[in-house]
């Protein structure tokens, strides 16, 4: 038994039951000796005592340089919250040959599916018409579709073309939308390979009828979608905020939606839970979602599948293929916000 790899599991806010189906849990248990702490974060003294023998760490445990140096057998760290948090010395892990991984794409299908549904809703006025009907003020025929447009064929803009943006792009194919993409972290060749046209931020905003925001928050882009940028959006267009609220001047977004100039779907907010008296709750031209688009059981189980699959490879001496690898340069720039609901 002693020669089996030691695997530390410190997964909060996740738990193994939430991210592992029974067969995946059995595969995990077959990998080695599991030490699990999921009723509370693993105590520091326990982490420090076990690290010298640990081969795999699954969780959001802080790993500064001093701890990494006490873990000579450590091969990989898996962040199953799916954010690269600023509590790891990524450069030292890289120098030591320790994989730092996260199954970040696990939520892509769920978020993209919801984003597509919300975009069609906004374009066709489905939720708005439902509200009016329930209040007894419905119109019929052409008058009932005032301010609406067909989603199929409408110009789409995507801001941020990582896992979420690329998954959405695949879902758009049957609708024949021309798609422009703004992502300063990607070469144009990658964007074109997905049948999209690379464009400047200003062009994406000014030419798209539906705009999907999937951009991550970095130390450089907080609030980069401000008044000037939102004013570029064509009146009557749809703006979908699906990644992090901090990339937008949220007050200005609310002002533009309240004025009726644009429509919006919002899944992420500056403060969560959203206060009961927040003005966003009164917006008529908005579809609101309580940061729920990714948090499906299927997506959470995908976290476990991806993590266990890569852990199996690593313990066989092979490189991981499922999870995203932390790049120290990018990790320094990300401003990940820990959340427990996606």
C-alpha positions as CSV (number, residue, x, y, z in Angstrom):
1,X,0.0,0.0,0.0
2,X,2.8,2.5,0.9
3,X,4.1,2.4,-2.7
4,X,0.8,3.7,-4.1
5,X,0.8,7.4,-5.0
6,X,-0.6,9.8,-2.4
7,X,-3.3,12.0,-3.7
8,X,-4.4,15.0,-1.7
9,X,-8.0,16.2,-2.4
10,X,-8.9,19.7,-1.1
11,X,-11.7,20.6,-3.5
12,X,-13.9,23.1,-1.8
13,X,-16.1,24.8,-3.0
14,X,-16.5,21.6,-5.0
15,X,-17.0,18.2,-3.4
16,X,-16.2,14.8,-5.0
17,X,-19.9,13.8,-5.1
18,X,-20.6,16.9,-7.1
19,X,-17.8,16.5,-9.7
20,X,-17.4,12.7,-9.8
21,X,-19.9,10.1,-11.1
22,X,-19.5,6.7,-9.5
23,X,-17.4,5.2,-12.2
24,X,-15.1,8.3,-12.2
25,X,-14.8,8.1,-8.4
26,X,-13.8,4.5,-8.7
27,X,-11.1,5.4,-11.2
28,X,-9.8,8.1,-8.9
29,X,-9.7,5.8,-6.0
30,X,-7.8,3.2,-8.1
31,X,-5.0,5.8,-8.8
32,X,-3.6,5.7,-5.3
33,X,-4.1,6.6,-1.6
34,X,-6.6,9.4,-1.2
35,X,-6.6,11.9,1.6
36,X,-9.8,13.9,1.3
37,X,-10.9,17.1,3.1
38,X,-14.2,18.4,1.8
39,X,-16.1,19.3,4.9
40,X,-13.6,22.2,5.4
41,X,-10.4,23.3,3.6
42,X,-7.5,21.0,4.4
43,X,-5.8,22.3,7.5
44,X,-2.3,23.8,6.9
45,X,-0.6,21.4,9.2
46,X,-2.1,18.4,7.4
47,X,-1.1,19.8,4.0
48,X,2.5,20.5,5.2
49,X,2.7,17.0,6.8
50,X,1.5,15.2,3.7
51,X,3.1,17.3,0.9
52,X,6.5,15.5,1.0
53,X,4.9,12.3,-0.1
54,X,2.1,13.7,-2.3
55,X,2.1,13.0,-6.1
56,X,-1.1,14.7,-7.0
57,X,-3.0,17.7,-5.5
58,X,-6.6,18.2,-6.4
59,X,-8.1,21.4,-5.1
60,X,-7.5,25.1,-4.5
61,X,-4.8,24.7,-1.8
62,X,-2.3,27.6,-1.6
63,X,1.1,26.5,-3.0
64,X,3.7,29.2,-2.6
65,X,7.4,28.4,-3.3
66,X,8.2,27.2,0.2
67,X,5.5,24.6,0.0
68,X,6.4,23.5,-3.5
69,X,10.0,23.0,-2.3
70,X,8.6,20.6,0.4
71,X,6.9,18.5,-2.2
72,X,9.7,16.6,-4.1
73,X,7.3,14.0,-5.5
74,X,4.5,16.3,-6.7
75,X,3.6,15.9,-10.3
76,X,0.5,17.9,-10.8
77,X,-2.0,20.4,-9.2
78,X,-5.6,20.4,-10.4
79,X,-7.7,23.4,-9.7
80,X,-11.2,22.0,-9.9
81,X,-12.9,25.3,-9.2
82,X,-11.8,26.1,-12.8
83,X,-10.1,29.4,-12.0
84,X,-6.3,29.9,-11.9
85,X,-6.1,31.6,-8.5
86,X,-3.2,33.9,-7.4
87,X,-2.2,31.5,-4.6
88,X,0.3,29.4,-6.5
89,X,3.8,30.1,-7.6
90,X,3.2,29.2,-11.2
91,X,6.8,30.0,-12.3
92,X,8.3,27.8,-9.7
93,X,5.9,25.0,-10.6
94,X,7.0,25.3,-14.2
95,X,10.6,25.3,-13.2
96,X,10.0,22.1,-11.2
97,X,8.1,20.4,-14.0
98,X,4.9,20.3,-12.0
99,X,1.8,20.5,-14.1
100,X,-0.8,23.1,-12.9
101,X,-4.0,22.3,-14.6
102,X,-7.7,23.2,-14.6
103,X,-10.7,21.7,-16.5
104,X,-11.7,25.1,-17.6
105,X,-13.6,23.9,-20.7
106,X,-16.0,21.9,-18.6
107,X,-18.6,24.7,-18.6
108,X,-18.2,25.8,-22.2
109,X,-21.1,23.8,-23.6
110,X,-23.5,24.8,-20.9
111,X,-22.6,28.5,-21.1
112,X,-22.7,28.6,-24.9
113,X,-26.0,26.8,-25.0
114,X,-27.6,29.4,-22.6
115,X,-25.9,32.3,-24.4
116,X,-27.4,31.1,-27.7
117,X,-30.9,30.7,-26.1
118,X,-30.7,34.2,-24.6
119,X,-29.6,35.8,-27.8
120,X,-32.5,34.3,-29.7
121,X,-34.8,35.4,-26.9
122,X,-33.6,39.0,-27.1
123,X,-33.7,39.2,-30.9
124,X,-37.2,37.8,-31.0
125,X,-38.5,39.5,-27.8
126,X,-39.7,36.2,-26.3
127,X,-39.4,37.0,-22.6
128,X,-40.5,40.6,-23.2
129,X,-43.7,39.4,-25.0
130,X,-44.4,36.9,-22.3
131,X,-44.3,39.7,-19.6
132,X,-46.6,41.9,-21.7
133,X,-49.0,39.0,-22.3
134,X,-49.2,38.1,-18.6
135,X,-50.0,41.8,-17.9
136,X,-52.8,41.7,-20.4
137,X,-51.2,44.2,-22.8
138,X,-50.2,41.9,-25.7
139,X,-50.4,42.8,-29.4
140,X,-50.8,40.5,-32.3
141,X,-49.3,40.0,-35.7
142,X,-46.7,42.3,-37.0
143,X,-47.3,44.8,-34.2
144,X,-46.3,42.2,-31.7
145,X,-42.8,42.0,-33.2
146,X,-42.0,45.7,-33.1
147,X,-38.3,46.1,-32.4
148,X,-37.5,42.4,-33.1
149,X,-35.4,40.8,-35.8
150,X,-34.5,37.4,-37.1
151,X,-31.6,35.8,-35.3
152,X,-30.6,33.7,-38.4
153,X,-28.2,35.6,-40.6
154,X,-27.8,38.5,-38.2
155,X,-24.2,39.7,-37.8
156,X,-22.6,38.3,-34.6
157,X,-19.7,39.7,-32.7
158,X,-17.7,37.7,-30.1
159,X,-15.4,39.4,-27.6
160,X,-13.1,36.8,-26.2
161,X,-12.5,33.6,-28.2
162,X,-11.4,31.0,-25.7
163,X,-13.3,27.8,-24.9
164,X,-16.7,29.6,-24.5
165,X,-16.4,31.6,-27.7
166,X,-15.3,28.7,-29.8
167,X,-18.1,26.4,-28.5
168,X,-20.7,29.1,-29.2
169,X,-19.3,29.5,-32.7
170,X,-20.0,25.8,-33.4
171,X,-23.6,26.2,-32.2
172,X,-24.1,29.2,-34.6
173,X,-23.3,27.2,-37.7
174,X,-27.0,26.3,-38.7
175,X,-28.0,30.0,-38.3
176,X,-25.5,31.2,-41.0
177,X,-24.5,34.3,-39.0
178,X,-21.4,36.2,-40.2
179,X,-19.1,36.3,-37.2
180,X,-16.5,38.8,-36.3
181,X,-14.1,38.2,-33.3
182,X,-12.1,40.5,-31.1
183,X,-9.4,38.8,-29.0
184,X,-6.1,40.5,-28.7
185,X,-4.5,37.3,-27.2
186,X,-5.0,35.3,-30.3
187,X,-3.4,35.4,-33.8
188,X,-5.7,36.1,-36.7
189,X,-5.0,32.6,-38.0
190,X,-6.7,30.9,-35.1
191,X,-9.8,33.1,-35.5
192,X,-10.0,32.4,-39.2
193,X,-9.6,28.7,-38.6
194,X,-13.0,28.8,-36.9
195,X,-14.7,30.5,-39.8
196,X,-14.7,33.9,-38.2
197,X,-13.2,37.2,-39.2
198,X,-10.8,38.9,-36.9
199,X,-11.7,42.5,-36.2
200,X,-10.9,45.4,-33.9
201,X,-13.1,46.0,-30.8
202,X,-14.6,49.1,-32.4
203,X,-15.6,47.2,-35.5
204,X,-17.1,44.3,-33.6
205,X,-19.2,46.7,-31.5
206,X,-20.3,48.9,-34.4
207,X,-21.2,46.2,-37.0
208,X,-22.8,43.4,-34.9
209,X,-26.5,43.0,-34.1
210,X,-25.7,40.4,-31.4
211,X,-22.6,40.8,-29.3
212,X,-21.4,38.0,-27.0
213,X,-18.9,39.0,-24.2
214,X,-16.7,36.0,-23.1
215,X,-13.6,38.0,-22.2
216,X,-11.7,37.1,-19.0
217,X,-10.8,39.8,-16.5
218,X,-7.2,40.7,-16.5
219,X,-5.1,43.3,-14.7
220,X,-5.3,45.4,-17.9
221,X,-8.9,45.2,-19.2
222,X,-11.1,45.9,-16.2
223,X,-14.0,48.1,-17.4
224,X,-12.7,48.2,-21.0
225,X,-16.3,48.2,-22.3
226,X,-17.2,51.7,-21.1
227,X,-19.4,54.5,-22.3
228,X,-17.4,55.1,-25.5
229,X,-17.5,51.5,-26.5
230,X,-21.2,50.9,-25.6
231,X,-22.2,54.0,-27.6
232,X,-20.8,52.3,-30.7
233,X,-23.4,49.5,-30.5
234,X,-26.2,49.9,-33.0
235,X,-29.6,50.9,-31.4
236,X,-31.8,47.8,-31.0
237,X,-28.8,45.4,-30.9
238,X,-28.3,42.7,-28.3
239,X,-25.5,42.6,-25.8
240,X,-24.8,39.4,-23.8
241,X,-22.5,39.6,-20.8
242,X,-21.5,36.0,-20.1
243,X,-18.0,36.0,-18.6
244,X,-17.2,38.5,-15.9
245,X,-19.0,41.7,-15.0
246,X,-15.8,43.5,-14.3
247,X,-15.0,43.8,-18.0
248,X,-17.9,46.3,-18.4
249,X,-18.8,49.6,-16.9
250,X,-21.8,48.0,-15.3
251,X,-23.6,51.2,-14.4
252,X,-23.3,52.5,-18.0
253,X,-24.6,49.2,-19.3
254,X,-27.6,49.5,-17.1
255,X,-28.2,53.1,-18.3
256,X,-28.0,52.1,-21.9
257,X,-30.5,49.2,-21.4
258,X,-32.8,51.3,-19.3
259,X,-33.0,53.9,-22.0
260,X,-34.1,51.3,-24.5
261,X,-31.2,51.9,-26.7
262,X,-29.9,48.3,-26.5
263,X,-31.1,45.0,-25.1
264,X,-29.1,42.9,-22.8
265,X,-28.8,39.4,-21.3
266,X,-26.7,39.3,-18.1
267,X,-25.5,36.2,-16.3
268,X,-22.7,37.8,-14.2
269,X,-22.9,40.7,-11.8
270,X,-20.4,42.9,-9.9
271,X,-21.8,41.6,-6.6
272,X,-23.2,38.1,-6.2
273,X,-25.7,37.4,-4.8
274,X,-27.2,40.6,-6.3
275,X,-28.7,42.9,-3.6
276,X,-32.5,42.8,-3.5
277,X,-32.7,46.5,-4.3
278,X,-30.2,46.6,-7.2
279,X,-31.5,48.6,-10.2
280,X,-30.7,45.7,-12.6
281,X,-33.9,44.0,-11.3
282,X,-36.1,46.7,-12.8
283,X,-34.7,46.6,-16.3
284,X,-37.4,45.9,-18.9
285,X,-35.2,45.2,-21.9
286,X,-33.1,42.6,-20.2
287,X,-33.0,38.9,-19.6
288,X,-31.4,38.2,-16.3
289,X,-29.7,35.0,-15.0
290,X,-28.2,34.3,-11.6
291,X,-24.8,33.2,-12.8
292,X,-26.4,29.8,-13.6
293,X,-25.6,29.2,-17.2
294,X,-22.6,26.9,-16.6
295,X,-23.6,25.2,-13.4
296,X,-25.3,22.1,-14.8
297,X,-24.8,18.6,-13.3
298,X,-23.4,17.5,-16.7
299,X,-20.8,20.3,-16.6
300,X,-19.7,19.6,-13.1
301,X,-19.3,15.9,-13.8
302,X,-17.1,16.9,-16.7
303,X,-14.7,18.5,-14.2
304,X,-14.2,15.1,-12.6
305,X,-13.9,13.3,-15.9
306,X,-11.3,15.7,-17.2
307,X,-9.3,15.7,-14.0
308,X,-9.2,12.0,-13.5
309,X,-8.3,11.3,-17.1
310,X,-5.3,13.7,-17.0
311,X,-4.3,12.4,-13.5
312,X,-4.2,8.8,-15.0
313,X,-2.0,10.0,-17.8
314,X,0.4,11.9,-15.6
315,X,0.9,9.0,-13.2
316,X,1.8,6.9,-16.3
317,X,4.5,9.4,-17.2
318,X,2.5,10.9,-20.0
319,X,1.5,14.6,-20.6
320,X,-2.1,15.7,-19.8
321,X,-4.5,16.3,-22.7
322,X,-7.8,17.3,-21.3
323,X,-7.2,20.2,-18.9
324,X,-5.9,23.6,-19.6
325,X,-2.3,24.2,-18.5
326,X,-1.5,27.3,-16.5
327,X,0.9,29.6,-18.2
328,X,2.7,31.8,-15.7
329,X,2.6,34.8,-17.9
330,X,-1.2,34.6,-18.4
331,X,-1.9,33.5,-14.8
332,X,-0.2,36.7,-13.6
333,X,-2.6,38.8,-15.7
334,X,-5.8,37.1,-14.9
335,X,-8.1,38.4,-12.1
336,X,-10.0,35.2,-11.4
337,X,-12.9,35.6,-9.1
338,X,-13.7,32.5,-7.0
339,X,-17.3,31.4,-7.3
340,X,-19.1,28.4,-6.1
341,X,-22.1,28.5,-8.5
342,X,-20.6,27.5,-11.8
